Amino acid sequence: MRLHPARFLALGAAAAITASALAGCGGAATAQNGSNPDILVGISLPLTGGFSADGQAFQKGYELWQSDVNSHGGLLGRQVKLKIVNDNSDPVKTKAQYKQLIVGDHVNLTLGPFSSLLTTPAAEAVGPYHFAMIEGAGDANGVFQDPLGDEKYHNVFSPSLPVSDYMRPLINWIKSLPPSQRPKTAAYPSVDDPFSLPAVATAQTKLQEAGIRTVYTSLPKGINEVTTTKDLNKAEATAYHGAAEATASSNAQIVILGSTDVGTVATFMKVFEQRKYQPKLFIAVSGPDQGQAFEGTVGKANSNGVMVPGGWDGGYANALSENMVEEYIAKYGGTAAGVNADVAEAFSTGEVAADAVKATHSISNVKIMQYLHSGVTLQTVQGPAKFDKLGENHEAVAFAFQWQDGNFVQVLGAQPNSAQIQYPKAQWSNG
């Protein structure tokens, strides 16, 4: 899903320029609402469409953060108010909505949508208005840099785990094994997507350095120009089946799949089962983390042993995280294990914005960006956040999870409660 939006958004009318200047320093809201107005935060989310499940979880995370910050006096003595609009998982609509939030609704701050597909146009939309785009689910390299490697507006900041670091726990675990116990071969099939590719590419490079031979790698054709989730779903039906067949034929001992959704993983698993191909380890960038949506699709028995990376765990021993989980359960019910990581990503985005506002004693986006680029380390429900010059957080904690007998458990990462990794993984149910 490649997007290369125009680098500069034309400012059509003088009124728009005036609105942007006021919004960038928080002046518009003050002029309209009088003394001590609410701090208005603009957000576009995919509440319907292909990303709706994640968008709705993000909404819960943002609203939970709003409730938390307001219960502690708000920011600068003002209450935080969210203006959330539905982009229907459409990048074109997302871009237009963020412009409207700034120019028409005069928001003071903007927080990100869900996915790199939507965050890229969102960041491009707010950039010309000198607004920060603090976000938690747009971590593909292209969000921070254009295809030529140039930095964009220096306005994107994500406290979440960069996708290039996703496989860090798995790489470290494999390298920790005695050479005689390490897998000997690996396959790296991947969709041609800016979210999945960096994770798989990094894993391939690091594991090859550790002596693990690559026996298959793929970039399915015809997916470069995908710009909507509908197009992606159409493309996967044909492109991914061939890559899955080739992976099975390679007989690799481990498979690291660059996936973006449940359907992609299910396609590979179905082919593997049909071919009676049993890798010792199977990890997918995205899909197995979707709870019942994943287990219900592939079946409880087949999910057993499947792994996925992630940057947050409901049992994460972090005081801020534990407090957020308590607040979530009090509001929505359930258990810590059932809290979607999207909630933590959204909540931590709000935390970063709040810390920057407090530190600068201001809602000036220019000052906020300068502060976040200063090298300061902040603490969030996802752990430490320190932004490099691109706005990525390579200090983020990293975990790996595995389905074990119907339970989704954390198996790799710096956690005292990590479960024992199942290796080799369980056989397919009909294998």
C-alpha atoms as one frame of an Amber mdcrd trajectory, in Angstrom:
protein
   0.000   0.000   0.000   2.250   2.790  -1.260   1.168   6.379  -1.012   3.243
   9.258  -2.293   1.139  12.331  -1.475   2.212  15.746  -2.737   4.787  17.270
  -0.416   3.111  20.638  -0.254  -0.566  21.374   0.216  -1.624  24.584  -1.513
  -3.154  27.200   0.725  -5.913  28.482  -1.487  -7.372  31.525   0.204  -6.060
  34.181   2.564  -8.715  33.127   5.057  -7.243  29.626   5.135  -3.787  31.054
   5.788  -5.120  33.151   8.630  -6.953  30.179  10.106  -3.851  28.030   9.919
  -1.730  30.618  11.692  -4.263  30.989  14.468  -4.773  27.256  14.822  -1.054
  26.558  14.908  -0.602  28.709  17.994  -3.946  27.880  19.563  -5.306  31.351
  18.962  -8.446  30.402  17.068 -10.011  28.507  19.929  -9.233  31.303  22.370
 -10.825  33.914  20.154 -13.969  31.864  19.670 -14.530  30.478  23.129 -13.434
  33.260  25.416 -11.410  32.846  28.594 -10.154  29.427  29.652 -11.665  27.461
  26.743 -11.355  23.732  26.246  -8.278  22.451  24.437  -9.736  21.014  21.253
  -7.979  17.937  19.830  -8.773  16.846  16.280  -8.683  13.183  15.280  -9.777
  11.255  12.200 -10.371   7.536  12.761 -11.522   4.600  10.601 -14.696   3.848
  12.545 -16.120   2.052   9.503 -14.482   0.324   6.543 -11.548  -2.066   6.452
  -9.795  -0.727   9.564 -12.941  -0.272  11.647 -12.054  -2.760  14.409  -8.750
  -0.993  15.032 -10.320   2.448  14.651 -12.942   1.693  17.277 -10.277   0.379
  19.658  -8.280   3.556  19.047 -11.335   5.626  19.889 -11.574   3.840  23.233
  -7.906   4.564  23.897  -8.237   8.249  23.062 -11.404   8.645  25.120  -9.822
   6.809  28.031  -6.858   9.194  27.876  -9.201  12.198  27.709 -11.052  10.989
  30.788  -7.796  10.348  32.634  -6.203  13.704  31.854  -9.379  15.649  32.635
  -9.805  13.839  35.946  -6.391  15.231  36.893  -7.243  18.834  36.080  -6.855
  18.826  32.312  -3.993  20.658  30.627  -2.906  24.188  31.527  -5.995  24.418
  33.710  -8.250  23.642  30.727 -10.306  20.574  29.937  -9.444  18.460  26.903
 -12.186  17.995  24.308 -11.925  15.501  21.445 -13.283  16.164  17.969 -13.358
  12.695  16.360 -14.519  12.208  12.770 -14.918   9.003  10.747 -12.710   8.612
   7.665 -14.228   5.265   6.608 -10.693   3.841   6.186 -10.174   6.127   3.175
  -6.796   7.933   2.876  -8.224  10.643   0.611 -10.980  11.384   3.111  -8.484
  11.306   5.971  -6.363  14.009   4.367  -9.375  16.241   3.724 -10.659  15.769
   7.263  -7.440  16.854   8.931  -7.404  20.020   6.825 -11.011  20.641   7.866
 -10.183  20.030  11.523  -7.525  22.737  11.397  -9.053  25.283   9.030 -12.755
  24.759   9.722 -12.946  23.433  13.282  -9.929  25.350  14.608  -8.566  22.486
  16.691  -5.542  23.218  18.851  -3.818  19.849  18.451  -4.059  16.867  16.114
  -3.543  13.212  17.023  -3.150  10.447  14.479  -5.520   7.969  12.843  -4.859
   4.227  12.548  -2.412   2.602  10.107   0.437   3.892   8.002  -1.946   4.032
   5.050  -3.979   6.759   6.768  -1.240   8.421   8.812   0.849   9.338   5.760
  -1.824  11.604   4.215  -2.798  12.863   7.681   0.755  14.043   8.370   0.963
  15.600   4.912  -2.315  17.437   5.521  -1.290  19.060   8.790   2.341  19.728
   7.827   1.801  22.996   5.935  -0.089  24.361   8.945   2.920  23.630  11.200
   0.929  21.170  13.285   2.477  18.201  15.053   1.150  14.790  14.047   1.553
  12.699  17.200   0.376   9.215  16.335   0.620   5.646  17.536  -0.150   3.364
  14.594   1.637   4.756  11.561   5.106   3.352  11.918   6.093   2.422   8.379
   9.236   4.171   7.175   7.297   6.084   4.530   5.334   7.938   7.200   8.529
   9.629   8.357  10.433   9.884   5.070   9.479  10.304   1.433  10.651   7.744
  -1.168  13.893   9.672  -1.748  14.797   9.407   1.935  14.164  13.066   2.684
  12.489  14.046   5.902   9.058  15.557   5.452   7.709  18.301   7.693   9.564
  17.127  10.825   6.116  16.936  12.418   5.506  13.204  12.959   6.126  11.584
  16.347   5.230   8.016  17.267   5.826   6.532  20.728   5.050   3.062  19.348
   7.527   0.400  18.276   8.983   1.135  14.812   8.156  -1.634  12.357  11.848
  -2.149  11.568  12.269  -3.240  15.221   9.282  -5.600  15.337  11.296  -8.812
  15.132  13.941  -7.703  17.636  12.844 -10.141  20.414  12.724 -13.079  17.987
  16.119 -12.229  16.484  17.689 -11.933  19.934  16.133 -15.224  21.064  17.344
 -17.143  18.016  20.838 -15.690  18.368  20.850 -16.704  22.051  20.392 -20.372
  21.141  23.481 -22.570  20.896  24.445 -22.883  17.206  23.457 -26.548  17.214
  19.896 -25.641  18.247  19.322 -22.726  15.903  17.128 -23.178  12.856  19.175
 -23.676   9.719  16.859 -22.203   7.057  14.254 -19.453   6.835  11.656 -18.155
   4.380  10.604 -14.505   4.188   7.390 -14.103   2.176   5.905 -10.624   2.409
   3.219  -8.471   0.922   4.628  -5.384  -0.764   3.511  -3.024   1.964   5.434
  -0.267   3.792   4.237  -1.595   7.143   5.363  -5.195   6.752   8.486  -4.935
   4.611  10.879  -3.265   7.116  10.199  -5.898   9.787  10.836  -8.790   7.415
  13.864  -7.175   5.765  15.524  -6.503   9.126  14.880 -10.063  10.285  16.350
 -11.497   7.082  19.504  -9.387   7.370  20.090 -10.151  11.056  19.370 -13.879
  10.798  21.553 -14.286   7.740  24.346 -12.671   9.763  23.672 -15.340  12.407
  24.203 -18.076   9.821  20.581 -18.897   8.972  20.279 -19.535   5.259  17.520
 -17.842   3.273  15.718 -20.381   1.094  12.836 -18.188  -0.046  11.871 -14.539
  -0.101   9.116 -12.838  -2.063   7.512  -9.523  -2.922   4.166 -10.335  -4.552
   3.590  -8.409  -7.753   0.694  -6.099  -8.393   0.351  -4.729  -4.876   2.601
  -1.671  -5.222  -0.252   0.589  -6.275  -2.773  -0.591  -3.708  -4.251   2.479
  -2.030  -7.378   1.129  -0.320  -8.176  -1.847   1.867 -10.705  -3.002  -0.739
  -7.969  -3.154  -3.383  -5.674  -4.989  -0.985  -8.288  -7.647  -0.258  -8.811
  -8.207  -3.993  -5.082  -8.492  -4.639  -4.343 -10.931  -1.841  -6.613 -13.672
  -3.183  -4.328 -14.313  -6.160  -0.921 -12.941  -5.212  -0.551 -14.527  -1.798
  -1.517 -18.063  -2.741   1.480 -18.406  -5.048   3.850 -17.031  -2.413   2.434
 -19.481   0.121   2.976 -22.401  -2.294   6.553 -21.309  -2.904   7.192 -20.980
   0.831   5.892 -24.487   1.453   8.076 -25.831  -1.361  11.144 -24.251   0.240
  10.656 -26.449   3.324  12.160 -23.667   5.461  12.431 -24.439   9.152  11.069
 -21.007  10.103   8.753 -18.626   8.286   8.645 -14.881   8.911   5.589 -13.557
   7.092   5.168  -9.881   6.245   1.401  -9.736   6.645  -1.004  -6.866   7.232
  -4.204  -8.668   8.199  -5.874 -11.893   9.291  -6.817 -12.889   5.738  -3.223
 -12.940   4.538  -2.084 -15.168   7.402  -5.069 -17.477   6.939  -4.224 -17.888
   3.241  -0.677 -18.981   4.042  -1.806 -21.303   6.819  -4.375 -22.980   4.604
  -1.764 -23.686   1.928   0.734 -24.920   4.519  -1.821 -27.323   5.942  -2.856
 -28.577   2.507   0.773 -29.144   1.578   1.468 -30.809   4.957   4.268 -28.336
   5.475   5.197 -27.941   9.133   7.650 -25.127   9.894   9.220 -25.213  13.327
   8.338 -21.547  13.850   5.787 -19.346  12.116   5.552 -15.647  12.953   3.496
 -13.030  11.106   3.927  -9.261  11.339   0.192  -8.677  11.780  -2.959 -10.778
  11.992  -2.452 -13.233  14.873  -2.727 -10.282  17.276  -6.386  -9.774  16.357
  -7.774 -12.108  19.009 -11.023 -13.850  18.128 -10.913 -12.396  14.621  -7.805
 -14.518  14.059  -8.607 -17.619  16.090 -12.141 -17.721  14.731 -10.833 -17.597
  11.169  -8.056 -20.210  11.331  -9.478 -22.358  14.153  -8.298 -22.857  17.710
  -6.177 -25.914  16.930  -4.417 -24.359  13.952  -3.686 -21.129  15.814  -1.635
 -23.107  18.341   2.010 -22.073  18.117   1.528 -19.166  15.714   3.459 -16.048
  16.757   3.237 -12.289  16.248   5.391  -9.350  17.425   4.063  -6.361  19.329
   4.962  -3.316  21.378   2.601  -3.729  24.315   1.129  -6.410  26.544  -1.821
  -6.178  28.918   0.374  -7.677  31.636   3.243  -5.247  31.015   4.866  -4.411
  34.372   4.695  -0.658  33.919   2.893   1.539  36.453   1.331   3.783  33.808
   0.172   0.761  31.836  -1.248  -0.953  34.891  -3.223   2.172  35.769  -4.600
   2.445  32.234  -5.635  -1.211  32.252  -7.476  -0.694  35.541  -9.302   2.296
  34.090 -10.146   0.353  30.940 -11.591  -2.607  32.857 -13.571  -0.268  35.110
 -15.137   1.365  32.036 -15.438  -1.496  29.561 -15.081  -4.681  31.625 -13.017
  -7.706  30.666  -9.498  -8.613  31.725  -6.013  -7.240  31.187  -5.310  -9.914
  28.581  -8.319  -8.745  26.607  -7.229  -5.121  26.224  -6.369  -4.444  22.585
  -2.874  -3.045  21.998  -4.528  -0.351  19.860  -5.894   1.115  23.088  -2.387
   1.494  24.517  -1.089   2.992  21.274  -3.784   5.661  21.301  -3.429   6.331
  25.030   0.342   6.759  24.762  -0.147   9.199  21.886  -2.252  11.351  24.169
   0.336  11.052  26.930   3.057  12.405  24.653   0.885  15.341  23.638   0.021
  16.085  27.266   3.652  15.922  28.396   4.685  18.309  25.613   1.924  20.784
  26.466   2.891  20.723  30.143   6.614  21.042  29.450   6.210  23.984  27.073
   3.351  25.570  29.063   1.757  26.048  25.696  -0.429  24.608  22.942   1.865
  26.082  20.302   2.518  23.268  17.858   5.844  24.787  16.907   7.009  24.695
  20.534   5.627  21.178  20.947   7.595  19.938  17.936  10.773  21.626  19.151
  10.354  19.988  22.541   9.755  16.509  21.128  12.803  16.884  18.879  14.985
  17.931  21.840  15.997  14.388  22.821  13.840  14.259  25.941  12.729  10.822
  27.156   9.049  10.565  28.089   7.238   7.761  29.856   4.078   6.219  28.435
   1.908   3.157  28.919   4.053   1.556  26.203   7.283   2.376  28.014   9.947
   5.008  27.286   9.622   7.304  24.279  12.599   9.183  22.898  12.235  10.502
  19.370  15.053  10.484  16.837  15.331  13.152  14.166  12.594  11.464  12.129
  10.203  11.120  15.069  10.646   7.370  15.528  11.056   5.819  18.969  13.778
   3.199  18.960  13.705   3.111  22.770  10.311   1.382  22.593   9.921  -1.979
  24.300   9.308  -4.997  22.077   7.558  -8.296  22.707   6.626 -11.444  20.846
   3.401 -13.336  21.468   2.239 -16.857  20.729  -1.071 -18.669  20.643  -0.899
 -21.591  23.069  -3.924 -23.847  23.579  -6.408 -21.063  22.914  -4.520 -18.471
  24.946  -2.613 -15.504  23.533   0.513 -15.262  25.679   3.639 -13.129  25.746
   6.707 -15.337  25.229   9.596 -13.019  24.370  10.562  -9.674  25.873  11.939
  -8.240  29.083   9.042  -9.425  31.230   9.123 -11.539  34.398   5.809 -13.165
  33.429   6.847 -14.398  29.989   5.521 -17.834  29.095   7.804 -20.517  27.698
   7.972 -20.302  23.922   6.611 -23.353  22.108   9.361 -24.461  19.731   8.919
 -26.351  17.534   5.367 -25.118  17.088   2.398 -27.459  17.235   1.370 -29.399
  14.145  -1.514 -28.139  12.040  -4.755 -29.708  13.239  -5.013 -31.925  10.154
  -1.279 -32.183   9.520
